[in-house]
Amino acid sequence: MTRRVFLHLFLLCLLLTACKEETYVYPDVLTEFIDLQTDESGTITRLITDNGKHYAVQPREGLNGLHADTIYRTVSIYQPLSEGEKPEAKLYSSHITVSPYPVKATEWKDSIHTDPVDIQSIWRSGKYLNLIVEVKRKDQPHTFHFIEDSISTDTQGIRTLYLRLYHNSKQDYEAFTDLTYLSVPLQHYRDTLCTGDKIRFRIHTYKEGQTYREFTY
């Protein structure tokens, strides 16, 4: 059975540039939040987009050495090579996102840190709520997670899932700004939320203070 791994980081790199008279030529590629799936040997063999499109990954060196039968949530650069009955894609690079299942606030063992970040973008896509946040850091390892505060139901029967971003900066010095990629897996709520229900995601930001973004499930 396929399993999911969310909190490891890895980088699969392939030199893309072709040089002629100091001019770089790049293939027609896409950069997206996607799922990558490994086979029983721990080799990436399948790419799954958020709209449900499946591509077989063109074999090359550097796609192995991962957990077997595992789905990784990533930001990846890839090139669709063919469509039709057997779609295929070439994978150039991937970066694992922070994508743990939300933990209920009542079950969180330690203090819930909400150190500030800034939102570059946040959107709902497929089975995920995706975020790109700007983090001020220097040399400490920041910790991120997702906290489920509650689920409420209004008089019309619409449920609202209240989530917030956990961010522990470890009192890191704010020397420079870095991007962090996160995805909230929403399939955990497929038996709790219905189409038309709401997701309210709360986040502590430098620019807006405590703020939230709301999405339709």
C-alpha positions as CSV (number, residue, x, y, z in Angstrom):
1,M,0.0,0.0,0.0
2,T,1.2,3.5,-0.8
3,R,2.1,5.6,2.2
4,R,2.8,9.4,2.5
5,V,6.0,11.1,3.8
6,F,5.7,14.8,4.4
7,L,8.6,16.2,6.5
8,H,11.8,15.1,4.8
9,L,13.6,17.4,2.3
10,F,15.3,16.3,-0.8
11,L,16.5,17.8,-4.1
12,L,16.6,16.0,-7.4
13,C,18.7,18.1,-9.8
14,L,19.5,17.8,-13.5
15,L,21.5,20.4,-15.4
16,L,19.1,21.9,-18.0
17,T,21.1,24.5,-19.8
18,A,22.4,24.3,-23.3
19,C,25.0,26.9,-24.0
20,K,25.7,28.5,-27.4
21,E,27.4,31.8,-27.7
22,E,26.4,32.5,-24.0
23,T,22.7,32.0,-24.7
24,Y,20.8,29.6,-22.5
25,V,17.9,27.6,-23.9
26,Y,15.4,26.0,-21.6
27,P,12.7,23.4,-22.4
28,D,9.0,24.2,-22.1
29,V,8.5,23.2,-18.5
30,L,6.0,23.6,-15.7
31,T,6.6,24.5,-12.1
32,E,3.8,23.3,-9.8
33,F,2.8,21.8,-6.5
34,I,2.4,18.1,-7.4
35,D,2.6,14.6,-5.9
36,L,5.4,12.2,-6.8
37,Q,4.9,8.4,-6.3
38,T,7.7,5.8,-5.9
39,D,7.5,2.1,-6.7
40,E,8.5,-0.9,-4.6
41,S,12.2,-0.1,-5.2
42,G,12.0,3.5,-4.0
43,T,12.2,5.0,-7.5
44,I,10.0,7.9,-8.7
45,T,7.8,6.5,-11.4
46,R,4.6,8.6,-11.4
47,L,3.7,12.3,-11.3
48,I,0.2,13.3,-10.2
49,T,-1.1,16.8,-10.7
50,D,-3.7,18.5,-8.5
51,N,-6.3,18.2,-11.2
52,G,-5.9,14.4,-11.2
53,K,-3.6,14.0,-14.3
54,H,-1.2,11.1,-14.0
55,Y,2.1,10.9,-15.9
56,A,4.7,8.2,-16.0
57,V,8.0,9.7,-15.2
58,Q,10.7,9.2,-17.8
59,P,13.5,7.1,-16.3
60,R,16.8,8.8,-15.6
61,E,19.5,8.7,-13.0
62,G,18.8,10.3,-9.6
63,L,15.2,9.2,-9.2
64,N,15.9,6.3,-6.8
65,G,17.0,6.0,-3.2
66,L,13.7,7.1,-1.7
67,H,11.1,5.3,0.5
68,A,9.3,2.5,-1.4
69,D,5.6,2.9,-2.3
70,T,5.4,6.4,-1.0
71,I,3.8,9.7,-2.2
72,Y,5.8,12.8,-1.7
73,R,4.2,16.3,-1.8
74,T,6.5,18.5,-3.8
75,V,7.1,21.7,-5.8
76,S,8.5,20.3,-9.0
77,I,9.8,21.4,-12.4
78,Y,8.6,19.0,-15.1
79,Q,7.9,18.8,-18.8
80,P,4.9,16.8,-20.2
81,L,6.3,14.8,-23.1
82,S,3.1,13.0,-24.3
83,E,-0.6,12.8,-23.7
84,G,-3.1,10.2,-24.8
85,E,-3.5,6.8,-23.2
86,K,0.0,6.7,-21.6
87,P,1.0,10.3,-20.7
88,E,4.7,10.7,-19.9
89,A,6.7,13.5,-18.3
90,K,10.3,14.4,-17.7
91,L,11.1,15.4,-14.2
92,Y,13.9,18.0,-13.8
93,S,13.9,18.9,-10.1
94,S,11.8,18.6,-7.0
95,H,11.6,20.1,-3.5
96,I,9.6,18.4,-0.7
97,T,6.9,20.7,0.9
98,V,6.0,20.8,4.6
99,S,2.8,18.8,4.5
100,P,1.9,17.1,7.8
101,Y,-1.7,16.3,8.6
102,P,-3.2,18.9,10.9
103,V,-3.2,18.1,14.6
104,K,-6.0,19.0,16.9
105,A,-5.1,21.8,19.3
106,T,-6.4,19.7,22.2
107,E,-3.9,17.0,21.3
108,W,-0.9,19.2,20.8
109,K,1.6,18.3,23.5
110,D,3.7,21.6,23.7
111,S,3.1,25.3,23.3
112,I,1.5,26.4,20.0
113,H,3.9,28.8,18.4
114,T,2.6,31.3,15.8
115,D,5.7,33.3,15.0
116,P,5.1,35.7,12.1
117,V,5.6,35.1,8.4
118,D,4.3,36.9,5.4
119,I,2.0,35.4,2.8
120,Q,3.3,35.4,-0.8
121,S,0.4,33.2,-2.0
122,I,-2.2,30.8,-0.7
123,W,-4.7,28.9,-2.7
124,R,-6.8,25.7,-2.7
125,S,-5.8,23.1,-5.3
126,G,-7.1,19.5,-5.5
127,K,-6.8,17.8,-2.2
128,Y,-4.5,20.5,-0.7
129,L,-4.4,24.0,0.6
130,N,-1.1,25.4,-0.6
131,L,1.0,28.2,0.8
132,I,4.2,30.0,-0.1
133,V,5.3,32.1,2.9
134,E,8.2,34.5,3.3
135,V,10.2,33.6,6.4
136,K,12.8,35.9,8.1
137,R,15.6,33.7,9.3
138,K,19.4,33.3,9.7
139,D,20.7,29.9,11.0
140,Q,18.1,28.3,13.2
141,P,15.9,25.4,11.9
142,H,12.3,26.7,11.9
143,T,9.5,24.3,12.6
144,F,6.1,24.4,10.8
145,H,2.9,22.4,11.3
146,F,-0.9,22.8,11.0
147,I,-3.2,23.1,14.0
148,E,-6.9,22.2,13.8
149,D,-8.7,24.5,16.3
150,S,-12.3,23.4,15.8
151,I,-15.1,22.5,13.3
152,S,-18.4,24.4,13.7
153,T,-21.8,24.2,12.0
154,D,-24.0,27.2,11.3
155,T,-27.8,27.3,11.2
156,Q,-27.8,26.4,7.5
157,G,-25.8,23.2,8.1
158,I,-22.6,24.6,6.6
159,R,-19.5,23.4,8.4
160,T,-16.4,25.5,8.9
161,L,-13.0,24.0,9.6
162,Y,-10.7,26.3,11.6
163,L,-7.0,25.8,10.9
164,R,-3.9,27.8,11.8
165,L,-0.3,27.8,10.9
166,Y,2.2,26.6,13.6
167,H,5.6,28.3,13.2
168,N,8.4,28.1,15.8
169,S,11.3,30.3,14.7
170,K,13.5,29.2,17.6
171,Q,14.1,32.9,18.2
172,D,16.2,33.0,15.1
173,Y,17.7,36.3,14.1
174,E,15.8,37.9,11.2
175,A,18.8,38.4,8.9
176,F,17.2,37.6,5.5
177,T,13.9,36.5,3.9
178,D,13.5,33.0,2.6
179,L,10.6,31.2,1.0
180,T,8.9,28.1,2.6
181,Y,6.5,25.9,0.7
182,L,3.7,24.2,2.6
183,S,0.6,22.1,1.7
184,V,-2.2,21.2,4.0
185,P,-3.5,17.7,3.1
186,L,-7.3,18.0,3.1
187,Q,-8.1,14.4,2.3
188,H,-8.0,13.8,6.1
189,Y,-11.4,15.6,6.2
190,R,-13.2,13.8,3.3
191,D,-15.6,12.1,5.7
192,T,-16.1,15.3,7.8
193,L,-16.6,18.1,5.2
194,C,-18.9,18.2,2.2
195,T,-18.8,20.3,-0.9
196,G,-19.8,23.9,0.0
197,D,-18.3,23.7,3.5
198,K,-15.7,26.3,4.5
199,I,-12.0,26.2,5.5
200,R,-10.7,29.2,7.5
201,F,-7.0,29.3,7.7
202,R,-5.5,31.6,10.4
203,I,-1.9,32.9,10.1
204,H,0.2,35.4,12.0
205,T,1.8,37.9,9.6
206,Y,4.2,40.8,9.8
207,K,2.0,43.0,7.5
208,E,-1.5,42.2,8.7
209,G,-1.0,40.8,12.2
210,Q,-3.3,37.9,13.0
211,T,-5.3,37.4,9.8
212,Y,-7.1,34.6,8.0
213,R,-8.0,33.4,4.5
214,E,-11.2,31.5,3.8
215,F,-11.8,28.8,1.1
216,T,-14.7,26.6,0.0
217,Y,-14.2,22.9,0.4
